[in-house]
Amino acid sequence: MTRLHAQLSGVMPIAPTAFLPSGEVDHDSMARLYAHYVACGACGVTVLGQLGEAPKLTHAESVALVQQAVRCMPQLPVVVGVSAPGFASMRALAQEAMQAGAAGVMVAPPNTLRTDDQIVAYYTQAVQAVGQDVPMVVQDYPLSFAVQMSPGVIRRMVQALPSVVMLKHEDWPGLDKISALRAFEAEGSMRRLAILCGNGGLFFDQELGRGADGANTGYAFAEMLCDMVQLWRAGQADAMHDLFDAHLPLLRYEQQPGVGLAVRKYVLMRRGLLAHDTQRQPGAVLPPAARAEVEHLLKRLARRDARAQLPNL
């Protein structure tokens, strides 16, 4: 069984959860999506994250999705979001996920944490709850969770908790945080930590330049993010920026609060990866005007990236 580790690099897409119009999980669409992630060169996949509408799923549905992900992508590490209001439910899902073959778990902080000591104490308890041998991703997303993690408190957690091997970095602005963490590593005051970035990839070009290892996000063209990493590694920074610039209008549109998931699911449906763009209730529906705007963005993108050339509606 593959375990998540601190040397991970590349693109680890956050998988949305596909639903049928009836609200049931669409496992056929999930299989297509997972095959796509493997084909485009992902270094792993995260399931049951915020993008996956995890709070709307039953425990049994969550476990079934993990089992399918591991079965469909045996060559990739599967990370499972196990964030929960209490440690009992977190422990239960984490244990079943690891038994199913998951590579690790991702934990977001509750919005009640205010001090560095509270943050460290919470993650210490989370590690104890899921098991000290279970690799953990710390999700740093203050825009959503209202918890501010300084570079110093992240270093404290990394040094105190050996199972913390990856940071999902989505602070905004957060480029200096990446630089500070890499400086800690360079001076020997913090062990190696994988840093994969979120925010839909909105700052991915600069994040790579600051030392990020890759992306951990759900942009609807995951293969473009994989291409960016390959171009960066090959020393082709200008080509990497050109590719990013072509996709930036759609990336920006996807990042709108409230409708971002609806946009993303719509694009994935238009690409043939999801059969429907349904969200489980309560969920947003993309109105006709927004769909027209997305279609306009896709047509403009297709002039520079043929992967956006889609059949007419």
C-alpha positions in Angstrom: 0.0 0.0 0.0 1.3 3.4 -1.0 1.8 5.9 1.8 1.9 9.6 1.5 5.3 11.0 2.1 7.1 14.4 2.4 8.9 14.0 -1.0 5.7 14.1 -3.0 5.6 16.5 -5.9 3.4 17.1 -8.9 -0.4 17.6 -9.2 -2.8 15.9 -6.8 -6.3 16.8 -8.1 -9.2 17.3 -5.6 -11.9 15.1 -7.0 -15.5 16.4 -7.0 -18.2 13.9 -6.1 -20.4 13.2 -9.1 -24.2 12.9 -8.5 -27.1 11.7 -10.6 -30.0 14.1 -10.9 -31.7 12.0 -8.3 -29.0 12.9 -5.8 -27.4 9.4 -5.7 -23.6 9.1 -6.1 -22.7 8.6 -9.8 -20.0 5.9 -9.6 -19.7 5.6 -13.4 -18.7 9.3 -13.7 -16.3 8.9 -10.8 -14.6 6.0 -12.7 -14.2 8.2 -15.8 -12.8 11.0 -13.7 -10.3 8.8 -12.0 -9.1 7.3 -15.3 -8.6 10.9 -16.5 -6.5 11.8 -13.5 -4.2 8.7 -14.1 -3.9 9.6 -17.8 -3.0 13.2 -17.3 -0.1 12.4 -15.0 -1.4 13.2 -11.6 0.9 12.3 -8.6 -2.1 11.4 -6.5 -5.8 12.3 -5.9 -7.7 13.7 -2.9 -11.3 12.6 -2.3 -13.9 13.8 0.2 -12.5 17.3 0.3 -14.6 20.5 0.4 -14.9 20.2 -3.4 -16.2 16.6 -2.9 -19.2 17.9 -0.9 -18.1 15.5 1.9 -20.5 16.9 4.6 -23.4 15.9 2.4 -22.4 12.2 2.2 -23.3 9.4 4.6 -20.5 7.5 6.2 -21.2 4.5 4.0 -21.1 6.6 0.9 -17.8 8.1 1.9 -16.3 4.7 2.5 -17.6 3.4 -0.8 -16.1 6.4 -2.7 -12.7 5.8 -1.0 -12.8 2.1 -2.0 -13.6 3.0 -5.6 -10.8 5.5 -5.8 -8.3 3.0 -4.5 -9.6 0.3 -6.8 -9.6 2.6 -9.9 -6.2 4.2 -9.2 -4.0 1.6 -7.6 -0.8 3.3 -8.9 -1.6 6.6 -7.2 -1.7 7.6 -3.5 -5.3 8.5 -2.5 -5.7 11.0 0.3 -9.0 11.2 2.1 -10.5 14.3 3.7 -11.6 13.2 7.2 -12.3 16.6 8.8 -15.2 16.4 11.2 -16.7 18.3 14.2 -15.6 15.6 16.5 -12.7 13.1 16.7 -14.9 10.0 17.0 -16.3 10.4 13.4 -12.9 11.5 12.2 -11.3 8.4 13.6 -14.0 6.1 12.2 -13.6 7.4 8.6 -9.8 7.5 8.8 -9.6 3.9 10.0 -11.9 2.6 7.3 -10.1 4.7 4.6 -6.7 3.4 5.6 -8.1 -0.2 5.7 -9.4 0.4 2.2 -5.9 1.3 1.0 -5.8 5.1 1.3 -2.3 6.7 1.5 -3.2 9.3 4.1 -5.8 11.7 5.4 -6.3 15.5 5.2 -7.6 17.5 8.2 -8.8 21.0 8.2 -8.9 23.1 11.4 -12.2 24.1 13.1 -12.9 27.8 12.9 -12.7 28.1 16.7 -8.9 28.0 16.8 -7.4 31.4 17.5 -3.9 31.0 19.0 -0.8 29.1 17.9 -1.1 26.9 21.0 -4.7 26.0 20.2 -3.7 25.1 16.6 -0.9 22.8 17.7 -3.0 21.2 20.4 -5.8 20.5 17.9 -3.6 18.8 15.4 -1.8 16.8 18.2 -5.2 15.5 19.2 -6.2 14.8 15.6 -3.0 12.8 15.1 -3.8 10.8 18.2 -7.4 10.2 17.0 -6.5 8.9 13.5 -3.3 7.1 14.6 0.2 8.3 14.8 1.2 6.0 11.9 -1.3 7.6 9.5 0.3 10.2 7.2 -1.5 13.6 7.5 -2.1 16.6 5.3 -2.7 19.9 7.2 -5.1 22.1 5.3 -4.2 25.8 5.6 -7.2 27.7 4.1 -7.8 30.8 6.3 -10.2 32.3 3.7 -12.6 29.4 4.4 -11.8 28.3 7.9 -10.8 31.6 9.5 -7.8 30.1 11.1 -4.4 31.8 10.6 -1.4 29.5 10.6 1.9 31.4 10.7 5.0 29.7 9.3 6.2 29.4 12.9 3.2 27.4 14.0 3.4 25.1 10.9 7.1 24.5 11.8 6.0 23.6 15.4 3.5 21.0 14.1 5.9 19.5 11.6 8.7 19.2 14.2 6.3 17.8 16.9 4.2 15.5 14.8 6.2 13.1 12.5 3.0 12.0 10.7 2.4 15.5 9.3 4.0 15.1 5.9 2.2 17.6 3.7 0.8 21.1 3.8 -2.2 22.0 1.6 -1.3 25.6 1.2 -4.1 28.0 0.2 -3.4 31.1 2.2 -4.1 34.3 0.3 -1.7 36.0 -0.1 0.6 33.2 0.9 3.7 33.4 -1.3 5.9 34.6 1.5 4.7 31.8 3.7 6.1 29.2 1.2 9.4 31.1 1.1 9.6 31.1 4.9 8.9 27.4 5.2 11.6 26.6 2.6 14.0 28.8 4.5 13.3 26.8 7.7 14.2 23.7 5.8 17.3 25.2 4.3 18.6 26.3 7.7 17.8 22.9 9.3 15.1 24.1 11.7 12.3 22.2 10.1 12.3 18.8 8.4 11.2 18.4 4.8 7.5 19.0 4.1 5.6 18.6 0.9 3.8 21.8 0.0 1.0 21.5 -2.6 -1.1 24.5 -3.3 -4.9 25.1 -3.6 -6.9 28.2 -4.5 -7.9 26.6 -7.7 -4.4 27.1 -9.1 -4.9 30.9 -9.1 -1.4 31.7 -8.0 0.3 28.4 -9.1 2.8 30.0 -11.4 4.3 32.1 -8.6 3.9 29.4 -6.1 6.2 27.1 -8.1 8.7 29.9 -8.2 8.6 30.1 -4.4 9.3 26.5 -3.9 5.9 24.7 -3.9 6.1 21.1 -4.9 2.8 21.2 -6.9 -0.9 21.7 -6.8 -3.6 20.1 -4.7 -6.7 21.6 -6.2 -9.7 20.9 -8.5 -9.3 23.1 -11.6 -11.3 21.5 -14.4 -8.2 21.1 -16.6 -6.0 19.1 -14.2 -3.7 18.2 -17.1 -2.9 21.8 -17.6 -1.5 22.0 -14.1 0.5 18.8 -14.7 1.9 20.5 -17.8 2.9 23.5 -15.8 4.9 21.4 -13.4 6.7 19.6 -16.2 7.5 22.9 -18.0 8.8 24.3 -14.7 11.0 21.3 -14.1 12.4 21.5 -17.6 13.4 25.1 -17.1 10.8 26.4 -19.6 9.4 29.2 -17.3 8.2 31.4 -20.2 6.2 28.5 -21.7 4.8 27.7 -18.3 3.6 31.3 -17.8 2.1 31.4 -21.3 0.1 28.3 -20.7 -1.0 29.6 -17.3 -2.0 33.0 -18.8 -4.2 31.2 -21.4 -6.2 29.5 -18.7 -6.2 32.4 -16.2 -9.7 33.8 -17.2 -11.4 30.5 -16.6 -9.3 29.9 -13.4 -10.5 33.3 -12.1 -14.1 32.6 -13.0 -14.0 29.2 -11.2 -12.8 31.0 -8.0 -16.0 32.9 -7.4 -17.3 32.2 -3.9 -20.6 30.5 -3.9 -20.7 29.3 -7.5 -17.2 28.0 -8.0 -18.2 24.3 -7.6 -21.1 24.8 -10.0 -18.7 26.2 -12.6 -16.2 23.4 -12.1 -18.8 20.7 -12.4 -20.3 22.3 -15.4 -17.0 22.4 -17.2 -16.2 18.8 -16.2 -19.6 17.8 -17.6 -19.0 19.6 -20.9 -15.7 17.8 -21.1 -17.5 14.4 -20.8 -15.9 13.5 -17.5 -19.1 13.9 -15.5 -22.5 12.9 -16.8 -24.3 15.6 -14.9 -23.2 18.8 -13.1 -25.6 18.0 -10.2 -24.7 19.1 -6.7 -26.4 17.3 -3.8 -28.8 19.6 -2.0 -28.3 22.2 -0.7 -26.3 23.2 -3.7 -25.9 26.0 -6.2 -27.2 25.8 -9.8 -25.4 27.6 -12.5 -27.8 30.0 -14.1 -28.1 30.4 -17.9 -26.2 33.7 -18.0 -23.3 32.1 -16.1 -23.3 29.1 -18.4 -23.1 31.4 -21.4 -20.1 33.2 -19.8 -18.4 29.9 -19.2 -19.0 28.8 -22.8 -17.5 32.1 -24.0 -14.4 31.5 -21.8 -14.0 28.0 -23.1 -14.2 29.1 -26.8 -11.5 31.8 -26.1 -9.3 29.2 -24.3 -9.7 26.8 -27.2 -7.8 29.2 -29.5 -4.7 28.6 -27.4 -5.3 25.1 -25.9 -7.0 22.5 -28.1 -8.2 20.6 -25.0 -10.9 23.3 -24.5 -12.4 22.6 -28.0 -15.7 21.0 -27.0 -18.8 20.0 -29.0 -21.4 22.6 -29.5 -24.4 22.4 -27.2 
